């Protein structure tokens, strides 16, 4: 009579449990195999995976292997390790039975008798009850946290951070500009691609270090929390098949809403205008056309708030109709005026500020007298950048040599019989450092020396800019402005224009001279 091959399925589901939990299950199963004369051949282990779903990699692999005839018996420590969902339990037990696999439990005697089948059903029901009751208690605690307007887990929305002491939301000054620019440009009629271009030019990235994408913009524009309203329990949970759908909303009476429960970034009026536009675009795709284009969107900041509050709030595009004839008034307006009512900086007509910035570009950058000076500045900067890159290459090579020497010494020590956990950890850390340094060196060596910038190149750009001005090609003019202007600071009495003074694709980056221009 052949010896039956047995495998173990083990798991733990909570962060409070550790690998020791799995080790204990495996020991008990091995002892059970020895006691019953089974040949133990493999272990399938899922770490921090809930049994309320079948989305468990090793569990699904075990089910697939059962179809290949790799084992005869599947052993669990308790039935709730197999599944806490009765539908999944029946479905996968049927698959195992079809494949000729017997399911056994170390702690529960399942001999196939009618009584054991009934007991098995009761055990599974209790496991499912325990799981759902636990979820209900967890939700109860989360709701209590939500009523206090505290963070309930996950990532805070872009533009917010979580206070480590109070656990409440605070404004993230490094990210709030992403939100302000996105809402301002969208209201001004710009599409997602244009908004992404401006955010990229200003150096904004996602929290994963990647460029901001369209899905992120859509999430920002749909996030009502930016109006200062704390919201919790909006989306529905899993359906009968254990799948989530973020678009499936809960009933209003189940949603927790606390007005003023978090800092306001966008006014309720602006948020509602954005929702109306998004919904209008869905109802009539392709029919929406931008009504207003702002050449300086994403560049203008409020100088009064910068001086008085220490924060450079963005100046957003604003349209209103006033007077008896309801004449349209298009301006740049501080985003802090609606949010806190603290800003007293008046709105500035769009045509005035845009014409002024263009005149400063023509006077300070795009003119024959300035071209020789700018050419020298750019070439000096190019040379200094090349010197820095050479120094960085030398530093990386020296560090890499030192790391390789340490690795060689540790390997020799291990080969000589000296081995312990701290030495192995040190070797692993050095190998990781070597990998990172090698990658940086490859990137540094890939940078090629740039050709010298000539005055003719700048004159060609000047000619292009004048052509765009004559043709009133707003998108191209906006590109030029964004390439050469880093920031426009608007005060009550004057305007400062900060130039980048760099040529796109001809230098190494955005660094360069700054020339403040005051009106």
HUJOSUL-V93866 format. One record per residue. D_CENTER is the distance of its C-alpha to the mean C-alpha in Angstrom with 1 decimal. Layout:
d_center
D_CENTER
D_CENTER
This chain:
d_center
58.9
55.4
52.9
49.8
46.4
43.9
40.1
38.0
34.9
33.2
29.9
28.4
25.8
24.9
23.2
26.5
28.4
28.6
29.9
33.3
33.2
32.9
35.6
37.9
37.5
38.3
41.3
42.7
42.3
44.0
46.8
47.2
47.5
50.1
52.0
52.1
52.6
49.4
47.9
44.4
42.4
38.6
35.8
32.7
30.2
26.9
25.1
23.2
23.7
25.2
28.4
27.8
26.2
27.3
23.8
25.0
25.2
28.4
30.0
29.6
30.8
33.8
34.7
34.6
36.7
39.2
40.0
40.9
43.6
42.0
43.2
45.6
44.3
40.9
41.1
38.7
39.4
39.1
38.5
35.3
33.7
34.4
32.9
32.7
32.6
36.2
35.3
33.4
36.2
38.9
37.1
36.5
39.8
41.5
39.7
40.9
44.4
44.5
43.7
46.4
44.2
45.4
42.9
44.1
43.0
44.2
44.6
45.6
48.8
48.2
51.5
51.2
53.9
53.6
53.1
50.2
48.5
48.8
47.6
44.6
43.7
44.0
41.8
39.0
39.4
39.2
36.1
34.3
35.7
34.4
30.8
30.7
32.5
30.0
27.1
29.2
29.8
26.1
25.4
28.3
26.8
23.4
25.3
27.3
24.3
23.0
26.4
26.0
22.7
20.9
17.5
17.9
15.1
11.5
8.6
10.2
9.4
8.2
11.6
12.7
13.3
15.7
19.2
20.1
23.7
23.7
20.4
20.1
17.5
18.0
16.7
14.3
16.4
14.0
11.5
14.2
15.4
12.5
13.6
17.2
17.2
15.6
18.2
21.0
20.7
20.4
23.4
25.1
25.0
22.4
20.5
16.9
17.9
19.6
16.8
14.4
17.4
17.9
14.3
14.6
18.1
17.2
14.8
11.5
8.4
4.6
4.2
5.0
7.7
7.8
9.3
8.0
9.5
11.9
10.2
7.7
11.1
12.9
11.0
11.5
15.1
15.8
14.7
18.2
17.2
17.1
20.9
21.4
21.9
20.7
20.1
20.0
21.0
20.4
19.6
22.3
22.3
23.3
26.2
29.4
27.9
25.0
22.4
19.7
19.2
16.7
19.1
22.1
22.7
25.0
28.2
28.1
30.3
27.8
25.0
24.9
24.7
25.6
26.2
25.4
23.5
20.7
20.7
21.1
19.1
20.4
24.0
24.8
26.9
24.1
21.8
24.7
25.5
22.0
22.4
25.9
24.9
22.2
24.9
27.5
25.7
25.4
29.1
30.3
28.0
29.1
31.3
28.9
29.7
28.3
31.0
30.0
28.6
27.7
28.2
26.6
23.5
20.7
23.5
25.6
25.3
27.8
30.2
31.9
28.8
28.0
31.6
32.0
28.7
27.1
24.0
23.7
22.8
22.3
25.4
24.6
26.7
29.2
32.0
35.1
38.7
41.5
45.3
48.0
46.9
43.2
42.3
38.7
37.2
33.9
32.5
29.6
29.1
27.2
24.3
25.6
28.9
27.8
25.4
27.9
31.1
31.5
31.3
34.7
33.8
35.4
33.8
34.6
35.8
33.6
36.5
37.7
34.5
33.6
37.1
37.2
34.2
35.6
39.0
37.5
35.9
39.2
41.1
39.0
37.3
38.9
42.6
45.1
45.9
42.3
41.6
43.5
41.9
38.4
39.2
40.4
37.4
35.1
37.2
37.5
33.8
33.6
36.2
34.5
31.2
33.2
34.9
31.7
30.4
33.8
33.6
30.2
31.5
34.5
32.5
30.2
33.4
35.2
32.3
32.1
35.9
35.8
33.2
35.2
38.4
36.9
35.8
39.3
40.9
39.0
39.8
43.4
43.5
42.2
44.7
47.4
46.7
44.5
41.5
39.4
35.9
35.1
36.3
34.2
31.1
32.0
32.5
29.1
27.4
29.5
28.7
24.9
25.8
28.0
25.3
22.9
25.9
27.1
23.9
23.9
27.6
27.1
24.6
27.1
30.0
28.4
28.5
31.7
34.0
33.8
37.0
38.6
37.8
40.9
42.2
42.7
39.0
38.3
41.2
39.8
36.6
38.8
40.7
37.5
36.4
39.8
39.9
36.6
38.1
41.3
39.7
37.3
34.4
31.7
28.6
30.2
31.3
27.8
26.5
29.3
28.7
25.0
26.2
28.8
27.9
25.2
25.8
28.5
29.4
31.6
34.1
37.0
39.6
37.9
34.9
33.5
32.0
30.1
30.4
28.4
31.5
29.9
30.5
27.6
27.6
30.7
29.4
26.8
24.3
24.0
26.3
29.8
32.4
31.9
34.7
34.7
36.8
38.2
40.0
